[in-house]
């Protein structure tokens, strides 16, 4: 316990939950680090789709980025409305649950859970790519460094929200500072020295091969920069009062920062003619920084801050996944353990499940970011689509002031988001997107199955309080392995609960001489209850006991309820358990499957 308190901190009371809620300055790095950090690879994803069609084709990264940013502000406006309408959090899941059927809500939930898992894997591997761009000698350790990053962020989150915010605030603001320094340096170079000779001019005609399909593919790839926008609306309850106002303000700050940083990096990539490396190393951002800063301390500052914020971008998922899972668990579609808070008021089960799944992804894809990105945008844009459609239905039903303009904005967002889903599925299907098309339906089926189980359990446990209690006499069977204090405790308990004639002691002997000796000892002790013994030729204890119970049940023919009283002793030290045969444990496991038997364990605690 002392080690646990040292690692994770002392337990917090439930009343301290209000104190764990976040102010805006803390919420921005915790809930927006995913979206903000995506500028490190968003422009690169667009250029990867265009680079095969020549230098002139890379100019089209500018209009593609502009369209992406139009979608960004459509989503920002929409999710500010979601925060207004659904202040308890849940984002797309909450919108779909109220405006559609449970199936749509669970599709949105499954899509978000998949996206959060991919967020951790992509951010961790991209963070390692930023490190290895500056320190190539670390490339062979990509997988290990990525897994280590996930474990560190998970550990910090298990220490509580406030500690996570304190740790993550500095790196995120450090990254924002470095990107703005990069943009100002680029602006300074253009003002003082003019447009660089490496700049890619607007082509006089569309380059050969650059079709609408290619541009749509670049658009869908660049949309990875918008993942994480929904995290604030999903986690609205974690903000301090006034909750709704603080969440909406933080979302607006995110939109402004993302617009300036994403568009600025795309413009700089165009000005300096930067092309993505076939190996992914160095990154586009690294090339821009080296062009502007050389390999000075500002270059390394940019790379280190990028690596840090990419690692910490995983924290958006660590904030969103457990909270969404807890909301869904409270509705009965996920195991209830997901809604249970740990000692530090963190949702530990969600944190651990997210860590495990993302680590498996990192190992499975050998920590290659470009292999994970094709799976990335589909889940989140599917949830975007459902959220937008839900808001359209809400406005049409409620018809508030200005509802037509709201319907237009949300409808446009739904169309654009759904286009990203379709383009991504078609374009990236063979690259692994087919797995998302399988995983989401499987998750939805699992959640419906969990709900059916909970409903079935509730129906079976339901009790009519007007129905009188049904009392039956109890016949107790006490398995005894010897005559000792443990058995004595169990016999005394049985005698307190039932008369002697309704108690049977049962002993299994593994040789005939031992059987006779035990009977003699029992008669000498004479506790006043009947003893039955059985000689086990094959040295089994469990099977003879089960057969004896069956015989007794046939004999009493339902007149008595059968209770098996198990004598057990509890060792003082955990490792002492390995020194004993644990026969009572195996008997208990066998009896738990019997509906017609009650099990009572009578413990005796050893002092040394």
TIDONU-727464 format. One line per 8 residues: number of its first residue (from 1); for each residue x, y, z of C-alpha. Coordinates in nm, 3 decimals, padded with zeros to 5 digits. Layout:
# residues N
NUM) X:Y:Z  ...
END
This chain:
# residues 608
1) 00.000:00.000:00.000  00.288:00.237:00.079  00.440:00.169:-00.264  00.102:00.238:-00.430  00.067:00.569:-00.244  00.424:00.664:-00.337  00.365:00.593:-00.708  00.012:00.722:-00.751
9) -00.041:00.950:-00.451  -00.275:00.919:-00.155  -00.645:00.851:-00.217  -00.875:01.146:-00.277  -01.226:01.169:-00.133  -01.527:01.179:-00.364  -01.589:01.537:-00.252  -01.252:01.633:-00.402
17) -01.386:01.564:-00.752  -01.491:01.929:-00.789  -01.134:02.037:-00.709  -01.005:01.798:-00.978  -01.203:01.982:-01.246  -00.996:02.194:-01.483  -00.973:02.567:-01.557  -00.943:02.671:-01.923
25) -00.565:02.709:-01.916  -00.527:02.351:-01.798  -00.803:02.203:-02.016  -00.646:02.336:-02.337  -00.327:02.125:-02.314  -00.507:01.819:-02.177  -00.800:01.807:-02.422  -00.650:01.983:-02.726
33) -00.298:01.844:-02.746  -00.410:01.585:-03.005  -00.559:01.844:-03.241  -00.275:02.093:-03.188  -00.001:01.833:-03.232  -00.156:01.707:-03.556  -00.011:02.012:-03.734  00.320:01.823:-03.705
41) 00.200:01.562:-03.956  -00.118:01.708:-04.113  00.062:01.902:-04.388  00.296:01.607:-04.442  -00.003:01.376:-04.497  -00.133:01.609:-04.771  00.205:01.630:-04.941  00.249:01.252:-04.937
49) -00.068:01.224:-05.149  00.060:01.486:-05.398  00.438:01.433:-05.417  00.420:01.153:-05.678  00.274:01.396:-05.935  00.566:01.637:-05.947  00.679:01.958:-05.779  00.394:02.170:-05.919
57) 00.137:01.930:-05.772  00.261:02.013:-05.422  00.120:02.368:-05.461  -00.228:02.220:-05.430  -00.155:02.157:-05.062  -00.258:02.523:-05.010  -00.618:02.503:-05.141  -00.659:02.157:-04.987
65) -00.552:02.296:-04.648  -00.793:02.586:-04.686  -01.085:02.349:-04.747  -00.979:02.146:-04.441  -00.981:02.463:-04.230  -01.330:02.551:-04.358  -01.436:02.208:-04.231  -01.254:02.283:-03.904
73) -01.460:02.593:-03.833  -01.779:02.415:-03.933  -01.693:02.151:-03.672  -01.598:02.414:-03.412  -01.934:02.590:-03.451  -02.118:02.258:-03.442  -01.945:02.127:-03.132  -02.002:02.456:-02.950
81) -02.370:02.386:-03.010  -02.321:02.028:-02.887  -02.167:02.162:-02.565  -02.472:02.388:-02.518  -02.717:02.107:-02.577  -02.531:01.827:-02.398  -02.336:01.971:-02.104  -02.300:01.629:-01.938
89) -02.052:01.523:-02.206  -02.051:01.230:-02.444  -02.027:01.436:-02.765  -02.149:01.241:-03.069  -02.272:00.956:-02.847  -02.495:01.189:-02.642  -02.629:01.360:-02.957  -02.708:01.030:-03.129
97) -02.864:00.878:-02.816  -03.116:01.162:-02.788  -03.193:01.214:-03.157  -03.157:00.866:-03.306  -03.188:00.505:-03.192  -02.934:00.321:-02.971  -02.769:00.166:-03.277  -02.658:00.505:-03.411
105) -02.537:00.609:-03.065  -02.329:00.293:-03.030  -02.182:00.332:-03.380  -02.070:00.682:-03.280  -01.932:00.548:-02.952  -01.744:00.261:-03.119  -01.600:00.495:-03.381  -01.473:00.733:-03.111
113) -01.324:00.454:-02.901  -01.137:00.322:-03.205  -01.020:00.674:-03.288  -00.896:00.735:-02.934  -00.696:00.413:-02.948  -00.542:00.513:-03.281  -00.474:00.862:-03.145  -00.248:00.714:-02.880
121) -00.066:00.490:-03.128  -00.025:00.758:-03.398  00.080:01.033:-03.157  00.333:00.815:-02.978  00.494:00.691:-03.301  00.492:01.042:-03.454  00.657:01.172:-03.138  00.933:00.915:-03.174
129) 00.969:01.015:-03.543  01.031:01.375:-03.432  01.301:01.255:-03.192  01.470:01.028:-03.446  01.467:01.310:-03.706  01.701:01.500:-03.476  01.880:01.190:-03.338  01.889:00.923:-03.614
137) 02.086:00.681:-03.395  01.763:00.610:-03.203  01.572:00.479:-03.509  01.624:00.108:-03.416  01.443:00.178:-03.084  01.123:00.317:-03.239  00.890:00.053:-03.093  01.041:00.057:-02.745
145) 01.039:00.438:-02.724  00.676:00.453:-02.844  00.560:00.198:-02.585  00.755:00.377:-02.312  00.584:00.705:-02.404  00.238:00.546:-02.375  00.320:00.395:-02.036  00.449:00.727:-01.899
153) 00.134:00.915:-02.004  -00.088:00.639:-01.862  00.100:00.651:-01.532  00.061:01.029:-01.504  -00.312:01.005:-01.577  -00.359:00.746:-01.305  -00.221:01.001:-01.058  -00.525:01.223:-01.126
161) -00.652:01.498:-01.357  -00.486:01.791:-01.181  -00.143:01.629:-01.183  -00.185:01.540:-01.552  -00.276:01.901:-01.630  00.023:02.036:-01.439  00.261:01.800:-01.620  00.115:01.846:-01.968
169) 00.057:02.223:-01.966  00.420:02.328:-02.012  00.509:02.102:-02.311  00.193:02.202:-02.501  00.250:02.574:-02.450  00.621:02.520:-02.528  00.518:02.361:-02.861  00.280:02.649:-02.940
177) 00.564:02.894:-02.867  00.805:02.711:-03.098  00.555:02.685:-03.386  00.473:03.055:-03.361  00.847:03.129:-03.349  00.883:02.920:-03.667  00.599:03.110:-03.838  00.740:03.449:-03.734
185) 01.086:03.349:-03.857  00.932:03.253:-04.192  00.741:03.581:-04.211  01.060:03.773:-04.125  01.253:03.596:-04.404  00.983:03.682:-04.660  00.960:04.049:-04.550  01.337:04.103:-04.535
193) 01.469:03.875:-04.811  01.161:03.820:-05.025  01.000:03.497:-05.137  01.261:03.216:-05.144  01.372:03.082:-05.481  01.262:02.738:-05.367  00.898:02.851:-05.348  00.651:02.649:-05.557
201) 00.454:02.891:-05.780  00.091:02.845:-05.867  00.092:02.625:-06.179  -00.052:02.770:-06.501  -00.242:02.449:-06.558  -00.329:02.140:-06.355  -00.034:01.898:-06.365  -00.083:01.566:-06.539
209) -00.224:01.303:-06.307  -00.365:01.551:-06.052  -00.730:01.452:-06.077  -01.023:01.529:-05.850  -00.969:01.186:-05.696  -00.606:01.274:-05.608  -00.714:01.602:-05.450  -00.986:01.425:-05.252
217) -00.728:01.173:-05.134  -00.500:01.457:-05.020  -00.799:01.620:-04.847  -00.889:01.301:-04.658  -00.525:01.250:-04.553  -00.493:01.607:-04.429  -00.813:01.573:-04.230  -00.609:01.378:-03.976
225) -00.523:01.726:-03.846  -00.884:01.761:-03.724  -00.886:01.456:-03.501  -00.927:01.556:-03.139  -01.164:01.848:-03.209  -01.448:01.650:-03.049  -01.257:01.580:-02.725  -01.369:01.901:-02.553
233) -01.741:01.833:-02.608  -01.693:01.471:-02.498  -01.533:01.583:-02.173  -01.739:01.893:-02.089  -01.804:01.776:-01.728  -01.433:01.801:-01.640  -01.437:02.183:-01.672  -01.481:02.407:-01.371
241) -01.798:02.610:-01.334  -01.933:02.773:-01.544  -01.879:02.443:-01.726  -02.049:02.518:-02.058  -01.897:02.864:-02.101  -01.544:02.742:-02.021  -01.574:02.445:-02.258  -01.701:02.663:-02.546
249) -01.426:02.922:-02.492  -01.156:02.654:-02.486  -01.294:02.505:-02.809  -01.279:02.847:-02.976  -00.916:02.895:-02.863  -00.837:02.556:-03.013  -00.993:02.651:-03.347  -00.796:02.976:-03.373
257) -00.465:02.813:-03.279  -00.518:02.521:-03.515  -00.609:02.751:-03.806  -00.297:02.968:-03.770  -00.053:02.683:-03.704  -00.181:02.440:-03.970  -00.212:02.697:-04.248  00.118:02.860:-04.151
265) 00.313:02.532:-04.174  00.151:02.449:-04.511  00.252:02.792:-04.646  00.611:02.749:-04.518  00.632:02.402:-04.675  00.528:02.560:-05.005  00.770:02.855:-04.971  01.069:02.628:-04.907
273) 00.968:02.356:-05.151  00.974:02.092:-04.880  00.884:01.738:-04.987  00.813:01.444:-04.755  01.092:01.192:-04.724  01.017:00.842:-04.863  01.125:00.697:-04.528  00.936:00.955:-04.322
281) 01.262:01.079:-04.175  01.334:01.369:-04.155  00.979:01.495:-04.120  00.840:01.791:-04.314  00.835:02.002:-03.997  01.198:01.912:-03.930  01.295:02.022:-04.282  01.113:02.355:-04.242
289) 01.284:02.418:-03.907  01.628:02.336:-04.049  01.567:02.576:-04.342  01.475:02.861:-04.107  01.697:02.794:-03.805  01.973:02.576:-03.945  02.081:02.321:-03.685  02.086:02.578:-03.409
297) 01.935:02.545:-03.064  01.602:02.672:-03.203  01.590:02.376:-03.441  01.642:02.131:-03.157  01.395:02.324:-02.942  01.132:02.286:-03.217  01.201:01.914:-03.256  01.200:01.845:-02.883
305) 00.879:02.042:-02.829  00.718:01.858:-03.122  00.820:01.522:-02.983  00.690:01.616:-02.639  00.354:01.744:-02.761  00.306:01.443:-02.987  00.368:01.213:-02.694  00.136:01.420:-02.480
313) -00.125:01.428:-02.758  -00.197:01.078:-02.642  -00.337:01.247:-02.334  -00.638:01.375:-02.529  -00.732:01.011:-02.573  -00.649:00.933:-02.209  -00.888:01.212:-02.109  -01.161:01.126:-02.361
321) -01.164:00.744:-02.384  -01.216:00.672:-02.011  -01.481:00.943:-01.974  -01.677:00.830:-02.281  -01.649:00.466:-02.168  -01.777:00.567:-01.822  -02.080:00.746:-01.972  -02.161:00.446:-02.192
329) -02.106:00.208:-01.898  -02.358:00.404:-01.692  -02.608:00.338:-01.974  -02.530:-00.034:-01.944  -02.352:-00.085:-02.279  -02.004:-00.138:-02.135  -01.878:-00.317:-01.823  -01.966:-00.116:-01.511
337) -01.602:-00.120:-01.400  -01.537:00.153:-01.660  -01.745:00.399:-01.456  -01.564:00.328:-01.128  -01.310:00.589:-01.017  -00.983:00.489:-00.854  -00.814:00.624:-00.543  -00.710:00.940:-00.730
345) -01.056:00.984:-00.886  -00.919:00.873:-01.223  -01.106:00.619:-01.438  -00.835:00.355:-01.411  -01.001:00.073:-01.605  -01.045:00.292:-01.913  -00.686:00.414:-01.885  -00.548:00.058:-01.863
353) -00.760:-00.077:-02.150  -00.663:00.215:-02.374  -00.293:00.165:-02.290  -00.303:-00.206:-02.369  -00.486:-00.169:-02.701  -00.264:00.114:-02.825  00.055:-00.073:-02.729  -00.065:-00.376:-02.926
361) -00.121:-00.147:-03.227  00.226:00.005:-03.195  00.388:-00.337:-03.181  00.169:-00.478:-03.459  00.252:-00.190:-03.698  00.619:-00.173:-03.592  00.572:00.190:-03.477  00.539:00.318:-03.838
369) 00.317:00.628:-03.830  00.237:00.620:-04.204  00.095:00.268:-04.162  -00.135:00.380:-03.881  -00.259:00.708:-04.032  -00.479:00.536:-04.298  -00.686:00.390:-04.011  -00.696:00.718:-03.823
377) -00.952:00.960:-03.963  -01.231:00.712:-04.044  -01.357:00.658:-03.689  -01.353:01.020:-03.582  -01.517:01.150:-03.902  -01.785:00.885:-03.876  -01.863:01.018:-03.528  -01.847:01.376:-03.666
385) -02.105:01.280:-03.930  -02.343:01.125:-03.677  -02.307:01.424:-03.443  -02.380:01.671:-03.724  -02.684:01.475:-03.845  -02.810:01.454:-03.488  -02.784:01.830:-03.448  -02.968:01.882:-03.779
393) -03.254:01.666:-03.650  -03.251:01.849:-03.315  -03.282:02.194:-03.479  -03.557:02.078:-03.714  -03.755:01.932:-03.424  -03.707:02.221:-03.179  -03.697:02.511:-03.430  -03.513:02.762:-03.206
401) -03.430:03.116:-03.319  -03.207:03.103:-03.629  -03.260:02.728:-03.668  -03.234:02.734:-04.048  -02.880:02.871:-04.043  -02.789:02.612:-03.778  -02.933:02.335:-03.995  -02.729:02.463:-04.290
409) -02.403:02.469:-04.090  -02.455:02.125:-03.939  -02.582:01.983:-04.267  -02.274:02.113:-04.450  -02.052:01.967:-04.179  -02.230:01.630:-04.208  -02.181:01.620:-04.586  -01.813:01.715:-04.562
417) -01.746:01.474:-04.276  -01.921:01.186:-04.452  -01.724:01.259:-04.770  -01.403:01.214:-04.568  -01.532:00.878:-04.440  -01.617:00.752:-04.791  -01.296:00.882:-04.950  -01.084:00.736:-04.670
425) -01.255:00.398:-04.689  -01.220:00.376:-05.068  -00.869:00.515:-05.090  -00.723:00.341:-04.787  -00.927:00.021:-04.787  -00.640:-00.202:-04.898  -00.396:-00.013:-04.671  -00.582:-00.135:-04.363
433) -00.900:00.074:-04.350  -01.098:-00.250:-04.398  -01.011:-00.340:-04.039  -01.204:-00.037:-03.912  -01.506:-00.145:-04.117  -01.494:-00.476:-03.928  -01.392:-00.360:-03.580  -01.669:-00.099:-03.539
441) -01.957:-00.348:-03.606  -01.793:-00.600:-03.371  -01.771:-00.337:-03.095  -02.135:-00.240:-03.148  -02.242:-00.607:-03.127  -02.040:-00.649:-02.806  -02.201:-00.341:-02.648  -02.552:-00.465:-02.734
449) -02.460:-00.806:-02.584  -02.341:-00.640:-02.262  -02.666:-00.443:-02.241  -02.873:-00.759:-02.289  -02.679:-00.927:-02.010  -02.737:-00.641:-01.767  -03.108:-00.629:-01.854  -03.133:-01.006:-01.803
457) -02.956:-00.983:-01.466  -03.182:-00.697:-01.355  -03.493:-00.896:-01.449  -03.371:-01.202:-01.261  -03.281:-01.001:-00.951  -03.606:-00.805:-00.949  -03.805:-00.878:-00.630  -04.167:-00.834:-00.533
465) -04.151:-00.673:-00.186  -04.508:-00.788:-00.114  -04.416:-01.153:-00.163  -04.349:-01.327:00.174  -04.007:-01.475:00.252  -03.977:-01.845:00.171  -03.791:-02.023:00.449  -03.651:-02.377:00.424
473) -03.462:-02.594:00.669  -03.092:-02.625:00.599  -02.884:-02.940:00.586  -02.517:-02.856:00.636  -02.225:-03.055:00.499  -01.883:-02.975:00.645  -01.581:-03.117:00.453  -01.313:-03.197:00.713
481) -00.953:-03.281:00.631  -00.843:-03.331:00.990  -00.924:-03.245:01.350  -00.786:-02.899:01.413  -00.882:-02.543:01.506  -00.992:-02.461:01.150  -01.241:-02.749:01.148  -01.351:-02.666:01.504
489) -01.445:-02.310:01.394  -01.651:-02.447:01.107  -01.832:-02.705:01.325  -01.914:-02.436:01.584  -02.056:-02.214:01.308  -02.267:-02.501:01.174  -02.403:-02.583:01.524  -02.499:-02.217:01.574
497) -02.697:-02.225:01.248  -02.861:-02.571:01.250  -02.940:-02.852:01.498  -02.685:-03.141:01.517  -02.911:-03.383:01.328  -02.900:-03.151:01.024  -02.518:-03.139:01.010  -02.292:-03.397:00.841
505) -01.914:-03.396:00.853  -01.756:-03.551:00.544  -01.399:-03.682:00.530  -01.206:-03.827:00.234  -00.925:-04.073:00.312  -00.654:-04.162:00.065  -00.570:-04.496:00.232  -00.777:-04.739:00.439
513) -00.559:-04.729:00.752  -00.590:-04.351:00.768  -00.969:-04.386:00.736  -00.992:-04.602:01.051  -00.757:-04.375:01.248  -00.963:-04.068:01.160  -01.288:-04.232:01.269  -01.125:-04.314:01.606
521) -01.005:-03.956:01.655  -01.351:-03.826:01.567  -01.521:-04.049:01.824  -01.271:-03.935:02.086  -01.341:-03.570:02.011  -01.717:-03.636:01.978  -01.849:-03.294:01.862  -02.201:-03.439:01.852
529) -02.255:-03.456:01.476  -02.251:-03.745:01.229  -01.934:-03.828:01.036  -01.933:-03.979:00.686  -01.604:-04.101:00.538  -01.506:-04.207:00.190  -01.200:-04.396:00.072  -01.065:-04.239:-00.249
537) -00.866:-04.491:-00.448  -00.749:-04.220:-00.692  -00.663:-03.963:-00.422  -00.930:-03.715:-00.537  -01.108:-03.506:-00.273  -01.338:-03.292:-00.488  -01.514:-03.569:-00.685  -01.610:-03.787:-00.384
545) -01.753:-03.477:-00.212  -01.964:-03.389:-00.518  -02.095:-03.744:-00.543  -02.181:-03.744:-00.171  -02.371:-03.416:-00.208  -02.572:-03.569:-00.493  -02.658:-03.871:-00.278  -02.772:-03.647:00.009
553) -02.989:-03.442:-00.225  -03.162:-03.751:-00.358  -03.214:-03.873:-00.001  -03.372:-03.553:00.134  -03.573:-03.502:-00.188  -03.606:-03.124:-00.161  -03.699:-03.113:00.209  -03.377:-02.934:00.297
561) -03.159:-02.668:00.140  -02.801:-02.796:00.111  -02.527:-02.569:00.251  -02.159:-02.664:00.225  -01.949:-02.508:00.503  -01.587:-02.479:00.387  -01.319:-02.457:00.660  -01.033:-02.236:00.534
569) -00.731:-02.071:00.690  -00.582:-01.737:00.583  -00.203:-01.711:00.586  -00.040:-01.401:00.733  00.190:-01.352:00.434  00.085:-01.386:00.071  00.373:-01.613:-00.030  00.275:-01.862:00.242
577) -00.027:-01.960:00.028  00.205:-02.139:-00.212  00.301:-02.377:00.069  -00.051:-02.523:00.096  -00.261:-02.731:-00.145  -00.558:-02.491:-00.169  -00.808:-02.781:-00.164  -01.087:-02.555:-00.035
585) -01.037:-02.321:-00.333  -01.083:-02.601:-00.587  -01.388:-02.734:-00.403  -01.537:-02.385:-00.401  -01.479:-02.340:-00.776  -01.656:-02.669:-00.846  -01.953:-02.587:-00.621  -02.005:-02.234:-00.755
593) -02.148:-02.380:-01.075  -02.419:-02.564:-00.880  -02.743:-02.367:-00.853  -02.881:-02.594:-00.580  -02.600:-02.547:-00.325  -02.516:-02.264:-00.087  -02.149:-02.215:00.000  -02.030:-02.068:00.331
601) -01.660:-02.010:00.397  -01.547:-01.995:00.761  -01.198:-01.839:00.776  -00.934:-01.894:01.042  -00.654:-01.634:01.037  -00.304:-01.762:01.109  -00.088:-01.533:01.323  00.246:-01.623:01.167
END
